Amino acid sequence: MNALLCQTNIVWEDQEANFSRILELIGSQETPQGSLVVLPEMFSTGFSMHVDKVAEGDPSLVEAFLEDLAQKHESAVIGGLVSRVDGEEKGRNELLALNAEGVQLARYQKIRTFRYTNEFEHYQRGTEVMTFEWGGFKICPLICYDLRFPELFRRGAALGAQMFVVIASWPAVRVDHWLALLRARAIENQAYVIGVNRCGEDPNWAYPGASVVIDPHGKVIADAGKDEAIISVELSVDVVEDWRNEFPALVDLETS
């Protein structure tokens, strides 16, 4: 399976500008049919606590954008958005995965909202770890701060995940944590880990980019660097299964 990581400098709370830039980046190279295209957390607005301003309406412009992107490139697409259910004060920091026909594969709500920036005051926590299938992989999607909680990844592994996709707005000041934790999650779960982060700045933080693909041995096999970029990498589920068969550490999770 081909994975495309789209690392953008998100324009603060400006959907149209961000939509245009993503189309420009993805259009700059070929997208093989059946790829997995991954965009950052809250890719159309930036990591904003202004729920009233950034929450999607009905119909959702972000959902329509992702549907069009998936259908145009005949590929699965993952991207982050903000929603709000009628009657709820807080928003939902979510990830939407669509197949090549624009049909929903998964809708994941961030479970660990970031206390350090008071995200938890503006966004309610999700509860469900989930997986979906694409390109021969069983994939578990997660969002940013979730990365610091290995139990969420273990829940995904118990569901059979062979790949984890983490979309993020992870700040430059803690980029070493980002890379170390992504590697740890790949090693301990014997799975590919794709981390897609933004670059540039918003009114609160600077962001390092550092979107990466890490193999089940913990090796970084693709790195987008620090600037806007789109990178493409071929991944094989056999790499995961061969390593798990050779070194069956996950089996010991099931034994006392």
Backbone hydrogen bonds, N-H to C=O, Kabsch-Sander energy under -0.5 kcal/mol:
donor,donor_aa,acceptor,acceptor_aa,energy
3,A,233,V,-2.9
4,L,36,L,-3.0
5,L,3,A,-0.5
5,L,231,I,-2.5
6,C,4,L,-0.6
6,C,38,V,-2.6
7,Q,5,L,-0.8
7,Q,229,A,-2.8
8,T,6,C,-0.7
10,I,8,T,-1.0
10,I,199,C,-0.5
13,E,45,T,-3.3
14,D,11,V,-1.5
18,N,14,D,-1.9
19,F,15,Q,-3.0
20,S,16,E,-2.3
21,R,17,A,-2.0
22,I,18,N,-2.1
23,L,19,F,-2.3
24,E,20,S,-2.1
25,L,21,R,-2.6
26,I,22,I,-2.9
27,G,23,L,-2.0
28,S,25,L,-1.2
29,Q,26,I,-1.2
34,G,74,E,-2.9
35,S,32,P,-1.4
36,L,2,N,-2.3
37,V,35,S,-0.5
37,V,76,A,-3.0
38,V,4,L,-2.8
39,L,78,I,-2.6
41,E,168,A,-0.6
43,F,40,P,-1.0
43,F,80,G,-0.6
45,T,42,M,-1.6
46,G,42,M,-2.7
48,S,46,G,-2.1
51,V,49,M,-1.8
53,K,50,H,-1.2
54,V,50,H,-2.1
55,A,51,V,-2.3
56,E,82,V,-2.7
64,A,60,S,-1.9
65,F,61,L,-2.2
66,L,62,V,-2.7
67,E,63,E,-2.3
68,D,64,A,-2.3
69,L,65,F,-2.4
70,A,66,L,-2.5
71,Q,67,E,-2.4
72,K,68,D,-2.7
73,H,69,L,-1.9
74,E,70,A,-0.8
75,S,70,A,-1.7
76,A,35,S,-2.3
77,V,98,L,-2.0
78,I,37,V,-2.8
79,G,96,L,-1.8
80,G,40,P,-1.7
81,L,94,E,-2.2
83,S,92,R,-2.1
88,E,85,V,-2.5
91,G,122,H,-2.8
92,R,83,S,-2.7
94,E,81,L,-2.8
94,E,92,R,-0.9
95,L,108,Y,-2.6
96,L,79,G,-2.7
97,A,106,A,-2.8
98,L,77,V,-2.5
99,N,103,V,-2.9
102,G,99,N,-2.2
105,L,97,A,-3.5
106,A,97,A,-1.6
108,Y,95,L,-2.5
110,K,93,N,-2.9
110,K,108,Y,-0.5
113,T,111,I,-0.9
115,R,113,T,-0.8
117,T,114,F,-0.7
118,N,115,R,-1.7
119,E,114,F,-2.4
120,F,114,F,-0.5
121,E,118,N,-1.5
122,H,118,N,-0.5
122,H,119,E,-1.7
123,Y,119,E,-2.5
124,Q,91,G,-2.4
126,G,110,K,-2.3
129,V,127,T,-0.6
132,F,139,I,-2.1
134,W,137,F,-2.2
137,F,134,W,-2.1
139,I,132,F,-3.6
139,I,137,F,-0.6
140,C,163,M,-2.8
142,L,165,V,-2.9
144,C,167,I,-2.6
146,D,143,I,-2.5
147,L,144,C,-2.8
148,R,145,Y,-1.8
149,F,146,D,-2.2
152,L,149,F,-1.6
153,F,149,F,-0.7
154,R,150,P,-2.2
155,R,151,E,-1.9
156,G,152,L,-1.7
157,A,153,F,-2.8
158,A,154,R,-2.4
159,L,155,R,-0.9
159,L,156,G,-0.5
160,G,157,A,-1.7
161,A,156,G,-2.2
162,Q,138,K,-3.0
163,M,138,K,-1.4
164,F,192,Y,-2.4
165,V,140,C,-2.2
166,V,164,F,-0.5
166,V,194,I,-3.3
167,I,142,L,-1.9
167,I,165,V,-0.6
168,A,196,V,-2.5
172,A,206,A,-2.8
174,R,171,P,-1.4
175,V,172,A,-1.8
178,W,174,R,-1.8
179,L,175,V,-2.3
180,A,176,D,-2.3
181,L,177,H,-2.9
182,L,178,W,-2.1
183,R,179,L,-2.0
184,A,180,A,-2.3
185,R,181,L,-2.5
186,A,182,L,-1.8
187,I,183,R,-2.6
188,E,184,A,-2.9
189,N,185,R,-1.3
190,Q,186,A,-0.8
190,Q,187,I,-0.6
191,A,186,A,-1.5
192,Y,162,Q,-1.8
193,V,214,I,-2.2
194,I,164,F,-3.1
195,G,193,V,-0.5
195,G,212,V,-2.6
196,V,166,V,-2.7
196,V,194,I,-0.5
197,N,195,G,-0.6
199,C,8,T,-2.3
200,G,207,Y,-0.8
202,D,205,W,-2.4
207,Y,200,G,-3.3
209,G,198,R,-1.9
210,A,208,P,-0.7
210,A,225,G,-3.1
212,V,195,G,-1.7
213,V,222,A,-2.0
214,I,193,V,-2.6
215,D,219,K,-2.7
218,G,215,D,-2.4
221,I,213,V,-2.8
221,I,219,K,-0.6
222,A,213,V,-1.1
224,A,211,S,-2.9
229,A,7,Q,-2.1
231,I,5,L,-1.9
233,V,3,A,-2.1
235,L,1,M,-3.3
239,V,236,S,-1.1
240,V,236,S,-0.7
241,E,237,V,-2.3
242,D,238,D,-2.9
243,W,239,V,-1.5
244,R,240,V,-2.4
245,N,241,E,-2.1
246,E,242,D,-2.2
247,F,243,W,-2.8
249,A,247,F,-2.6
251,V,248,P,-0.7
252,D,248,P,-0.6
252,D,249,A,-1.2
253,L,250,L,-1.4
254,E,251,V,-1.6
255,T,252,D,-0.7
